[in-house]
């Protein structure tokens, strides 16, 4: 039992590291796209204001919420695997 809890804790730590890295990468890619959009002449006003408003929209977007799948998918698959192994 304790071995399983330690494994679960290490898995959560690993998934958190992956989530943070993926989140930071996705945000930096979005920032680069917003800056390129403003440089191309499609942005209105100040560059920093354009990037800030775009990142605020990104924070509420579905794409950011989909990154939480880093936690959901592996834990679900492990749960299904344990269920199938033990009860079927």
N, C-alpha and C positions, 0 to 999 in steps of 0.2 A: 504494500500500500504506500509506504513512504517513498519507495523507488518511483512509483507512478506519479506521485505528487511532485517529486523533484524533476522528473521528466517534463511534466506539464508546466512547471514554473520556468524551466529552461526554454521550452517551446514558446511560452508567452514572451519571454525576454527577447528571443530571436525574432519573433514576429513583430515585436515593437520596434526593434532596430530596422527591420525591413520596411515597416510602415513609415517611420520617420524619414528614412532615406528616400523612399518613393514619393512621399509627400513633398519633401524639399525639392526633389528633382522636377516633379510636375509643376510646382509653383515657379521654379526658375525658367522652365520652358515657356510657361504662360507669360511670364514677365518679358522674356525675349521676344515673343510674338507681338505683345502689345507695343514694345519699343520699336520693333520693325514696322508695325502698322503706323505708328505716329511718324516715323522717319519717311515713310512712303507718301506722307501727306494726307492720310485718311483720318488722322486724329485732330480733334479741335482743342484749342487752348494750350495750356502748359503741358509739357511732356510728363512731368511727375504727376500732375493731377490726372492726366489720361491713364497713366499706368496704375495709379492708386485706385481710381474708380473701376478699372478693369479687374484688378485683383480683388476688390470688394465683391464684384459680381461673381468672380471665380470662387470665392469663399462660400457662397451660397449655392453653387452649382451642383448638379448631380455627379459630375466627374469627380469632384473632391470626395463625395460620399461613397463612390464606388471603390475608392482606395481602401475603405474599411473591409473590403472583401479579402484583404490580406489576412484578417483574423477569421472571418466567417468560413471561407472555403476550406482551409486546412483543418480547422477544428471540426467542421461538419464531416469531412471525409474520414477523419480519425474516429469520430463517434460512430459513423456508419460501419466502418471496418471492425470496430470492437463489437458492435451489435451483431453483425453477420457472423463473425468468428465464434461468438459465444452462444448465440441463440438460434442459429439456423443449421 
